């Protein structure tokens, strides 16, 4: 798509602005330089012209351009602290999808793009406790965009976003609710729906048939000292065939955590539900699963970051050490390595491992120390401090600013 676009197209200009920002960041020349801002401004102008053109507004290229604008916004949030004005291009992409209707499915690129828009929109909606718009279900439920592990996880997360939104509306209204039985019934309904989402998530995991999608575990004793010193929690770490699979599992753990938090928040808001011993047992089991999921997230850090603790241009990522798992391939009898390629993983993780990991660690931090009256998750002693130290490590490596972007500020 990029290769076919004209030199002064909005897509090429936007991509150049993002590339220039990434290049100057890794070259320690700062972020948001005048040339990058100039390119971005030209791209926005060109995109506006395209949107007013009946033919151009239906093309895949304009939707891809808006996604690149959204990536530019994400860069700004990570490197230029200031008021949070995030999400406008996500909503813009959603408006284009609605405008295009079933034309979104006319090409394989279009189908990939509509799935990418949902994937980009969900973390934003979950962060702000907003529901995924039901009016677009006829598009986003289309089977042609829900046939991968990542897309099926997103489809489950759509339901999660809607239950979470209802919970927080109820949470804010509960002080005004005078009918005790109605309020209790509404919380019971949310708990039941949250358990249903949990079942979907467990089925997602159980139904994985491809062994390449399963994690391998490396014990601490087999890990290089430099990796342990940089950041290693517990007795083992997890590794996958590549960063894409590992990133999907990280997302799974966070979505599962948010699902369990629906249950915990409901019990906290309506404590009369805990008069039942069975419900107290459910809460205890939920708390245990929360701890297991946070442990699983901590186990991914060596896979994403290796032993690096300082900024390192991805061009020189071959000097970063990462954990690996070795076993005999049952079909060939030859040694098999996970991750599959050391050099590929070094390049991928060196460039984007922190981008994948940072928002999820901040999400855990936020769940443990919420900025509002949400019930916090309770972790074993010292774990949250360790997670905070890893967030600071990521800021040192990738030069991220203070994570103000995850705050739920008024839009």
Secondary structure by P-SEA (a helix, b strand, c coil): cccccccccaaaaaaaaaaaaaaaaaaccccccaaaaaaaaaaaaaaaaaaacccccccaaaaaaaaaaaaaaaaaaacccccccccaaaaaaaaaaaaacccccccaaaaaaaaaaaaaaaaaaaaaccccccccccccccccccccaaaaaaaaaaaaaaaaaaaaaaaaaccccccaaaaaaaaaaaaaaaaaaaaaaaaaaaaccccccbbbbbccccccaaaaaaccccccccccccaaaaaaaaaaaaaaaaaaaaaaaaaaacccccccaaaaaaaaaaaaaaaaaaaaaaaacccccccccccccccccccbbbbbbbbccccccccccccccaaaaaaaaacccccccaaaaaaaaaaaccccccbbbbcccaaaaaaaaaaaaaaaacccccccccccccc
